[in-house]
């Protein structure tokens, strides 16, 4: 719809002015004052009421017959003046210098913003907040929780090449209850540019990224457990580094964390490490050094699984047994 030059445009949202329904705003060539009477066609722009349109010729009578007189249009109700006021109504909204109504929890509201529906509506499900995982406890006279069905947070510890990630993924896949697998190495590799490659040695940069990844894993584990989903994490935790060791995992996940050590023989980890590629593959010297430090877990009280002669499924069943013992009698660490 085109408007004459200088004519005000109607508001983008809202009804047009009543007087504009007759062809334009006041002063516009096509503007008609008042509503169109019933039975009368609207007057084209530039034509006065009762006037023939330009180029219109009065029909002539046949020869020998008198010319019929021109008939005026029937009179209608008197013309109504348009209401006085601004050329168009003020858009709906709060009065000037007045804050919009407050939204949920006292937050300023927005025009056209609607509060989310109740919690049972799709798309507005409120999830429980993650809290530290409580320590497992048993009521005297009752059986220990079943590791196959209990909601637990497990930390699988072991050197490079122990099979932590493979066993953890198989264990999570085969459980009868929802279970997530969280690999610290995977989370560390979320950093693309500036990644602290473990093959370059351990320094402040690599330790900072390790701490950040561990805290991220702990946050994820707490939220999974708060929503009824068990989780298993895997990491090469050293027993002689308390600053970045098991104590840090316990702080981030909670006292209910169940640690289990996976420690095969050195020949096994060297063979598995040789089949790796990328940043996951270490030198044989580094693998041997890490494996030697992991021997410090003997005598710690944590359950240790030597999976040198186990396949993945057998190791996962041994893991279930170790978790059941830890739930029945939590280790002190």
C-alpha positions, 0 to 999 in steps of 0.5 A, a space after each residue: 500500500 502506497 502513501 502520498 509524500 508527507 502522509 504519516 504512516 500507520 503504526 506498525 502494530 495496532 489498528 489504523 486510525 478510524 478516519 483512515 479507513 475511508 481512503 487515507 489520512 485527513 487531507 489526503 486526496 482519497 480521504 472521505 469524511 465519515 463512514 460510507 452510508 449503506 447502499 452507496 459505493 465509496 467515492 473515488 479519490 479526487 471526486 466530490 460526493 454527487 459528482 460524476 467521475 472524470 470521463 463519465 458520459 451521461 447516457 443519451 436517450 434515443 432520438 425522439 425521446 426526451 432526455 431523462 433528468 439527472 438524478 441526484 444520489 439519495 440523501 444519507 445521514 449527515 457526515 460525521 467529523 473524525 474524532 479529534 486527537 493525534 493522527 493515530 492512537 498511542 501504542 499500547 504499553 506502560 505510561 511514560 516514566 513507569 517501569 514495566 510490571 515485574 517478572 518472576 522472582 522480582 526481575 523486570 518484565 518485558 512487554 510480550 514476555 510470558 512466564 514459563 509454564 508449570 514444571 510439567 510442560 515440555 521444554 521447561 523441566 526443572 532439573 535438580 541441582 548437583 550436590 556433592 555425592 554423599 558417602 554410602 551408608 548401610 542401615 544395620 541389619 540390612 543388606 548392602 546396596 546392589 552395585 548393579 542397580 545402585 546409583 554410584 560415582 566410580 573413579 577408575 584409576 590406573 596407568 596409561 595402557 591399563 584399559 581404564 577407558 575401554 573397561 569404563 565404557 563397557 561397564 557403563 554400557 552393560 549396566 541395567 540403570 542409566 550410567 554415564 562415562 566421563 573420561 578426563 583425557 577426553 575433557 582435557 582434549 576439549 582444549 584445541 588451541 593451546 592444549 598442554 600435551 602430556 608428552 611435553 612434560 608436566 609443568 604449570 600449564 599442564 597442571 592448570 588444564 588438568 585441574 580445570 578438566 578434573 573440576 569439570 568432570 566432578 561438576 558433571 558427575 554431581 549433576 548426573 547423580 542428582 538426576 538419577 544417572 550413575 557415572 564412572 570416571 577414569 584418570 591416572 591418579 598418582 598416590 604420591 601427589 596429594 595436591 592433584 591426587 585422590 583428594 582433589 577428586 573427592 573434593 570435586 565429586 563428594 565423599 561418596 566417590 568409589 575409587 577402584 585401581 586397575 593395575 595390570 603388569 608392566 608388559 601388558 601396559 607397554 603392549 597396549 600403549 604401543 597400539 595407541 596413536 596421537 597424544 594418548 601414546 607415550 614413550 616406553 620410558 614414560 609408561 614404565 615410570 608411571 606404572 612404577 609410581 602406581 605401585 604405591 596404591 598397594 597397601 592403601 586400602 583401595 580395591 585393586 584389580 590385576 586385569 593382566 589375564 582378564 578380557 574386558 567383560 571379565 574385568 567389568 564383572 570384577 569391577 562390579 564385585 569391587 564396587 559392592 565391597 566398597 559400598 558395604 564397607 567404604 574404604 578410608 582415603 
